[in-house]
Amino acid sequence: MDIFKPKVTRKKENKKITLDRFLTIKFGSSKHYVKKKMHEKGAVILREAEDGYTLVFNCYNFGGENTEFIIFYFIHNKLSKASVHFYFSHLENELLFLYQRIKESINFKYYTSTKIFDTDQTSYPLNDGKMFTAIKNKRSRFNTFWTFKNHRTNAEDYIQLTIDESPAVILTYENTQLQVEYVKERTLNNFQDF
């Protein structure tokens, strides 16, 4: 069985599909509103950054999968991005199967992505420790993107699924216009130190 071949296809990329929210929370929503909605969902605030840029929640099950935490990013008290960090038991095959399950779920809900950047996935047998080493050393990469035209801004908002070098499976939803503002402000603030 090849875990990297999509099993489910629902629809082709549709330019009319938009990405204007995460967990029913619209991009641009305030921190207060996000706190309220996440509290209603049973999530618990793990950390709120003093600078006001992030909120971190845990105790939330996302799409039937356990999470370590979810980070919400804000610019001028407007939600710009959210990242879900999934829990896995640190077995290589579980990490890869989790990545594939989430990818199939996103494909089914929105469209089957053609922006898949999974490299070097067959070079190592599962559960021998070498795949984790390859991921940590960035010799193996796993990334899939889904893009959505924002008809108000003409930007492309996106969903990204990745296995990072920690390794962890991370699913990110981003409003590109607000996230560009976020990055610009954070960069300018960081440069003040110099």
Secondary structure, DSSP 8 states (H G I E B T S, - for coil): --TTS---------TT----EETTEETT--HHHHHHHHHHTT-EEEEE-TTSSEEEEES-EETTEEEEEEEEEEETTEEEEEEEEE---S-HHHHHHHHHHHHHHHHHHT---SEE--BSTTSS-TTSSHHHHHHHTTSSBEEEEEEEE-TTT--EEEEEEEEETTTEEEEEEE-HHHHHHHHHHHHHHHHTT-
